[in-house]
Amino acid sequence: MSADLARLFGTFDRGRLSRRQLLAALGIAAVVRPASAFAQGQCGGARAGTPECDPTPAKLPFEPTGWRTVLLDHFSCQVADYPKEAAFYAALMNWKVRSDDGKQAVLDIGDWAGLVLRGGYQPPAGAEAAPAGRGGAPRPPRLAVFDNVCWGIEPWDAKHVEAELRTRGLTPVADNRGKDFESFHVKDPDGFDLQISNGSRRNRRQGAASGKTSASAPFEPTNWKTVWLDHISFEVSNYKETVAFYTALLGWKPGTDEGSQSQCQIGEVGDIIIRRGGGGRGGAPTPPPTTRRAAMGHIAFGITPFDPDQVKAELEKRGLNARMDTGGRGDIHTASYKSYHTTTPNGFDLQISATNRSSRTPTA
């Protein structure tokens, strides 16, 4: 690939060039090479098949455990202003506040997952407003970082799970709460805090969530119900190694390797797009090549009801941006994949889609 072409694609990948501008610069009509080739990933069009877009998967780092991921127990996210973030999710997504102790809030994501919002986030030195996505205005600085996720697995026996983790060179740290919840923390290849639990619901999210947070509702609540983990956009230093790690450890099923990313199925829990990027998005400076780092660039949740025009109108009525994303599949009214991106009070990229368990389709 020529240096000029590499710079052109680099500008597009950073969101500083629209898809139409890219196609015009390449001299390729959309009818000849559809926009979907460039919609997701970094290896569409002329880059496909080049050395930097090798689709060969990595070898598994160790013998598979045989475990199945059966539950998303919770995400953990640190933000600058957690009451404001909690009030936003409660009003927009109808997530219920279970508790708020003045340092963090715990929310229910429907009846199937949870979110722990902690305060105290300080932006890294040099953080700036994030560049616009592929079309749209510049985004505010990101003052939020998802730094832990807890998955429930089966089968579970705490002593056996700990032994299996140690056998594979991992260093499990026990984290047990209440009578029924058992878990271990380990680090993935980029040092991300991965928590593995028994997935027990017996003392998790039981009874009505009647907590309150100190921030008032930012706007009138919607009537949306969050029903599905559409996908996590997980940006890592070496996506092939990360895919192989989670495949072997948690039984995730990798999809087609596009050359810069792979979409994996997390059992019947949802999907995750593991892509190269090193966590440099969202206003934080790009880490040097010697630093391994992972980051959740955005998370997409499926909601119901989802009518494209009504969802857009509801977002805009509340003063929120609504960046359309069909995965490059055309008009949002007729595309198989329908979604909008918006931005939370602390600058996180939240994606809202029409996808649910029964309509689960590839997003990459």
C-alpha positions as CSV (number, residue, x, y, z in Angstrom):
1,M,0.0,0.0,0.0
2,S,1.3,3.4,-0.9
3,A,2.1,6.0,1.8
4,D,-0.6,8.3,0.4
5,L,-3.2,5.6,0.5
6,A,-2.2,4.6,4.1
7,R,-2.6,8.2,5.2
8,L,-6.0,8.4,3.5
9,F,-7.3,5.4,5.3
10,G,-5.7,6.6,8.6
11,T,-7.6,9.8,8.3
12,F,-10.9,7.9,7.7
13,D,-10.3,5.6,10.6
14,R,-9.8,8.6,12.9
15,G,-13.2,9.9,11.9
16,R,-11.8,13.0,10.1
17,L,-13.0,11.9,6.7
18,S,-16.6,10.9,5.8
19,R,-17.3,7.7,3.9
20,R,-18.5,9.8,0.9
21,Q,-15.2,11.8,1.0
22,L,-13.2,8.6,1.2
23,L,-15.0,7.0,-1.8
24,A,-14.5,10.2,-3.8
25,A,-10.8,10.3,-3.0
26,L,-10.5,6.7,-4.0
27,G,-12.5,7.3,-7.2
28,I,-14.7,4.4,-6.4
29,A,-18.5,4.7,-6.9
30,A,-20.7,3.3,-4.2
31,V,-22.5,1.1,-6.7
32,V,-19.2,-0.6,-7.5
33,R,-17.8,-1.0,-4.0
34,P,-20.7,-0.6,-1.5
35,A,-20.2,1.4,1.6
36,S,-20.6,-1.6,3.8
37,A,-17.1,-2.6,2.8
38,F,-15.8,0.4,4.8
39,A,-18.5,0.6,7.5
40,Q,-16.9,-1.6,10.1
41,G,-13.2,-2.5,10.7
42,Q,-10.1,-1.1,9.0
43,C,-9.6,-3.8,6.4
44,G,-12.3,-3.1,3.8
45,G,-11.7,-2.2,0.1
46,A,-8.1,-1.8,-1.0
47,R,-6.7,-2.8,2.3
48,A,-8.3,-6.3,2.2
49,G,-5.6,-8.9,1.9
50,T,-2.7,-6.6,2.6
51,P,-0.1,-7.7,5.2
52,E,-1.5,-5.5,7.9
53,C,-4.9,-7.1,7.4
54,D,-4.0,-10.7,7.7
55,P,-7.2,-12.6,8.8
56,T,-5.4,-15.7,10.2
57,P,-6.5,-16.3,13.8
58,A,-4.0,-16.7,16.6
59,K,-3.4,-20.0,18.3
60,L,-5.1,-20.6,21.6
61,P,-2.8,-19.6,24.5
62,F,-3.7,-22.6,26.6
63,E,-6.0,-25.7,26.7
64,P,-9.7,-24.6,26.6
65,T,-11.4,-24.8,30.0
66,G,-14.7,-26.1,28.7
67,W,-16.6,-23.3,30.6
68,R,-19.6,-21.5,29.1
69,T,-20.4,-17.9,29.7
70,V,-24.1,-17.8,30.8
71,L,-24.5,-14.4,32.4
72,L,-23.4,-10.8,32.3
73,D,-23.4,-10.1,36.0
74,H,-22.2,-6.4,35.8
75,F,-20.1,-3.8,34.2
76,S,-18.1,-1.5,36.4
77,C,-17.4,2.1,35.2
78,Q,-15.6,5.0,36.7
79,V,-16.8,8.5,35.8
80,A,-16.2,12.1,36.8
81,D,-19.9,12.7,38.0
82,Y,-21.5,9.4,38.8
83,P,-24.9,10.7,40.1
84,K,-25.4,12.6,36.8
85,E,-24.5,9.4,34.8
86,A,-26.8,7.3,36.9
87,A,-29.7,9.7,36.5
88,F,-29.1,9.7,32.7
89,Y,-29.3,5.9,32.4
90,A,-32.3,5.8,34.6
91,A,-34.2,8.3,32.5
92,L,-33.1,7.3,29.0
93,M,-32.7,3.5,29.3
94,N,-35.1,2.9,32.2
95,W,-32.3,1.3,34.3
96,K,-33.3,1.2,37.9
97,V,-31.1,2.5,40.7
98,R,-30.6,-0.3,43.2
99,S,-28.4,1.7,45.6
100,D,-26.2,4.8,46.0
101,D,-23.9,5.1,49.0
102,G,-22.4,8.4,48.1
103,K,-19.4,6.9,46.3
104,Q,-21.0,4.7,43.7
105,A,-24.4,3.8,42.3
106,V,-25.6,0.3,41.4
107,L,-28.1,0.0,38.6
108,D,-30.1,-2.8,37.1
109,I,-29.9,-3.2,33.4
110,G,-33.4,-4.7,32.9
111,D,-33.6,-7.9,34.9
112,W,-30.5,-9.5,33.2
113,A,-27.4,-7.4,34.1
114,G,-26.1,-4.6,36.3
115,L,-23.9,-1.5,36.1
116,V,-21.7,-0.2,38.9
117,L,-21.0,3.5,38.5
118,R,-18.1,4.9,40.6
119,G,-17.0,8.5,41.0
120,G,-13.5,10.0,41.1
121,Y,-12.4,9.7,37.5
122,Q,-9.6,12.0,36.5
123,P,-8.9,12.4,32.8
124,P,-5.3,11.5,31.7
125,A,-2.9,14.3,30.9
126,G,-3.4,15.6,27.3
127,A,-7.0,14.4,27.0
128,E,-8.9,16.4,24.4
129,A,-12.4,16.4,22.9
130,A,-12.8,13.2,20.9
131,P,-12.9,13.6,17.2
132,A,-16.3,13.2,15.5
133,G,-17.4,9.8,14.4
134,R,-17.8,9.1,10.7
135,G,-20.0,12.1,10.3
136,G,-21.2,14.4,13.1
137,A,-19.9,17.1,15.4
138,P,-16.9,16.6,17.7
139,R,-17.7,14.8,20.9
140,P,-17.1,16.1,24.4
141,P,-14.1,14.8,26.4
142,R,-14.6,11.3,27.6
143,L,-14.7,11.3,31.4
144,A,-15.7,7.7,31.8
145,V,-13.8,4.4,31.6
146,F,-15.3,0.9,31.8
147,D,-12.6,-0.9,33.7
148,N,-14.1,-4.2,34.8
149,V,-16.7,-6.7,33.6
150,C,-18.0,-9.7,35.5
151,W,-19.2,-12.8,33.6
152,G,-21.1,-15.8,35.1
153,I,-19.8,-19.2,34.0
154,E,-20.9,-22.8,34.2
155,P,-20.0,-25.3,35.5
156,W,-18.9,-23.6,38.7
157,D,-16.9,-25.1,41.6
158,A,-14.8,-22.4,43.3
159,K,-11.8,-24.6,44.1
160,H,-11.7,-26.2,40.7
161,V,-12.1,-22.8,38.9
162,E,-9.2,-21.4,40.9
163,A,-7.0,-24.4,40.1
164,E,-7.8,-24.2,36.4
165,L,-6.9,-20.5,36.4
166,R,-3.6,-21.1,38.1
167,T,-2.8,-24.0,35.8
168,R,-3.1,-21.6,32.8
169,G,-0.7,-19.1,34.3
170,L,-3.3,-16.7,35.7
171,T,-3.3,-15.2,39.2
172,P,-6.9,-15.4,40.5
173,V,-8.0,-13.0,43.3
174,A,-11.1,-14.1,45.2
175,D,-14.0,-11.7,45.5
176,N,-16.9,-13.2,47.4
177,R,-20.0,-11.3,48.6
178,G,-23.0,-12.4,50.5
179,K,-24.0,-16.0,50.8
180,D,-24.3,-17.0,47.2
181,F,-21.9,-14.9,45.1
182,E,-18.4,-16.2,44.4
183,S,-15.9,-14.8,41.9
184,F,-12.3,-14.4,40.9
185,H,-10.5,-11.5,39.3
186,V,-7.8,-12.2,36.6
187,K,-6.1,-10.1,34.0
188,D,-6.6,-10.5,30.3
189,P,-3.7,-10.1,27.8
190,D,-3.9,-6.3,28.1
191,G,-4.3,-6.2,31.8
192,F,-8.0,-5.6,31.7
193,D,-9.8,-6.6,35.0
194,L,-11.8,-9.7,34.1
195,Q,-14.1,-11.1,36.8
196,I,-15.4,-14.6,36.6
197,S,-18.3,-15.6,38.8
198,N,-20.7,-18.4,39.7
199,G,-23.5,-16.4,38.0
200,S,-25.9,-16.9,40.9
201,R,-29.0,-14.7,40.8
202,R,-30.3,-15.8,44.1
203,N,-29.1,-12.7,45.9
204,R,-28.5,-10.5,42.9
205,R,-31.1,-8.0,41.7
206,Q,-33.8,-9.5,43.9
207,G,-36.8,-7.4,44.8
208,A,-37.6,-4.0,43.5
209,A,-34.7,-1.6,42.9
210,S,-35.9,1.4,44.8
211,G,-32.7,3.4,45.3
212,K,-32.2,7.0,44.4
213,T,-29.2,9.1,43.3
214,S,-28.6,12.7,44.3
215,A,-28.8,14.1,40.7
216,S,-32.2,14.9,39.4
217,A,-33.6,13.4,36.2
218,P,-32.1,15.3,33.3
219,F,-35.3,14.9,31.2
220,E,-38.6,13.1,31.0
221,P,-38.1,9.3,31.0
222,T,-38.6,7.2,27.9
223,N,-40.8,4.1,27.7
224,W,-37.9,2.0,26.4
225,K,-36.9,-1.4,27.8
226,T,-33.4,-2.6,27.6
227,V,-33.5,-6.2,26.4
228,W,-30.2,-7.3,24.9
229,L,-26.4,-6.8,24.9
230,D,-26.1,-6.0,21.2
231,H,-22.3,-5.7,21.4
232,I,-19.3,-4.3,23.2
233,S,-16.7,-2.6,21.1
234,F,-13.5,-3.8,22.8
235,E,-10.3,-2.0,21.6
236,V,-7.1,-3.9,22.4
237,S,-3.5,-4.0,21.5
238,N,-3.5,-7.3,19.8
239,Y,-7.0,-8.4,18.9
240,K,-6.0,-11.8,17.7
241,E,-4.4,-12.7,21.0
242,T,-7.4,-11.3,22.9
243,V,-9.9,-13.3,20.8
244,A,-7.9,-16.5,21.4
245,F,-7.7,-15.8,25.2
246,Y,-11.4,-15.4,25.7
247,T,-12.2,-18.3,23.3
248,A,-10.0,-20.6,25.4
249,L,-11.0,-19.3,28.8
250,L,-14.7,-18.5,28.6
251,G,-15.8,-20.4,25.6
252,W,-16.7,-17.5,23.4
253,K,-17.1,-18.3,19.7
254,P,-15.1,-16.1,17.3
255,G,-16.7,-15.1,14.0
256,T,-15.0,-14.2,10.7
257,D,-11.6,-12.4,11.3
258,E,-11.9,-9.3,9.1
259,G,-8.2,-8.5,9.4
260,S,-8.5,-5.8,12.1
261,Q,-11.3,-7.2,14.3
262,S,-13.4,-10.3,15.0
263,Q,-16.9,-10.4,16.3
264,C,-17.4,-13.1,19.0
265,Q,-20.6,-14.6,20.4
266,I,-20.7,-14.6,24.2
267,G,-22.9,-17.6,24.4
268,E,-26.6,-16.5,24.6
269,V,-25.6,-13.4,26.5
270,G,-24.7,-11.2,23.6
271,D,-21.8,-10.2,21.3
272,I,-18.5,-8.4,21.4
273,I,-16.4,-6.9,18.6
274,I,-12.7,-7.3,19.6
275,R,-10.8,-4.8,17.5
276,R,-7.3,-3.4,17.3
277,G,-7.0,0.1,18.7
278,G,-5.2,-0.1,22.0
279,G,-7.7,2.0,23.9
280,G,-6.6,5.3,22.4
281,R,-10.1,6.6,21.6
282,G,-12.4,8.7,23.6
283,G,-10.1,11.7,24.2
284,A,-7.3,9.8,25.8
285,P,-3.9,10.0,24.1
286,T,-2.9,7.0,22.1
287,P,-0.6,4.8,24.2
288,P,2.9,4.1,22.9
289,P,3.5,0.8,21.1
290,T,5.2,-0.7,24.2
291,T,2.1,-0.1,26.4
292,R,-0.6,-2.7,26.3
293,R,-4.0,-1.3,26.9
294,A,-7.7,-2.3,26.4
295,A,-10.7,0.0,26.4
296,M,-14.4,-0.3,25.7
297,G,-14.9,2.2,22.9
298,H,-18.7,1.9,23.1
299,I,-21.4,-0.5,24.2
300,A,-24.6,-1.2,22.2
301,F,-27.8,-2.2,23.9
302,G,-30.9,-3.4,22.2
303,I,-34.2,-1.8,23.2
304,T,-37.9,-2.2,22.6
305,P,-39.9,-0.6,21.2
306,F,-37.6,0.6,18.4
307,D,-39.0,2.7,15.6
308,P,-36.1,4.6,13.8
309,D,-38.0,7.9,13.5
310,Q,-39.4,7.8,17.0
311,V,-36.1,6.8,18.6
312,K,-34.3,9.7,16.8
313,A,-37.1,12.1,17.8
314,E,-37.0,11.0,21.4
315,L,-33.2,11.5,21.6
316,E,-33.3,14.9,19.9
317,K,-36.3,16.0,22.1
318,R,-34.0,15.5,25.1
319,G,-31.2,17.5,23.6
320,L,-29.1,14.4,22.7
321,N,-27.2,13.7,19.6
322,A,-28.5,10.8,17.4
323,R,-25.8,9.5,15.1
324,M,-27.3,6.9,12.8
325,D,-25.4,3.6,12.4
326,T,-26.7,0.8,10.1
327,G,-23.3,-1.0,9.8
328,G,-23.0,0.4,6.3
329,R,-26.2,-1.4,5.2
330,G,-28.1,1.6,3.9
331,D,-31.2,3.5,5.0
332,I,-32.1,3.0,8.7
333,H,-35.7,2.3,7.7
334,T,-34.9,-0.7,5.5
335,A,-31.4,-1.8,6.8
336,S,-31.2,-5.1,8.6
337,Y,-29.2,-3.4,11.4
338,K,-30.7,-0.2,12.9
339,S,-29.1,1.9,15.6
340,Y,-28.2,5.3,16.9
341,H,-25.1,6.5,18.9
342,T,-25.5,9.1,21.5
343,T,-23.3,10.6,24.3
344,T,-23.7,10.3,28.1
345,P,-23.1,13.2,30.4
346,N,-19.6,11.9,31.1
347,G,-18.8,11.6,27.4
348,F,-19.2,7.8,26.9
349,D,-20.4,6.6,23.5
350,L,-23.7,4.8,24.1
351,Q,-25.3,2.9,21.2
352,I,-29.0,2.1,21.1
353,S,-30.2,-0.6,18.6
354,A,-33.2,-2.5,17.4
355,T,-31.4,-5.9,18.0
356,N,-32.8,-8.4,20.5
357,R,-32.2,-12.1,21.2
358,S,-34.5,-13.3,18.5
359,S,-33.2,-10.9,15.8
360,R,-29.5,-11.3,16.7
361,T,-27.5,-10.6,13.6
362,P,-23.9,-9.7,12.8
363,T,-23.0,-6.1,13.5
364,A,-19.5,-6.1,12.1
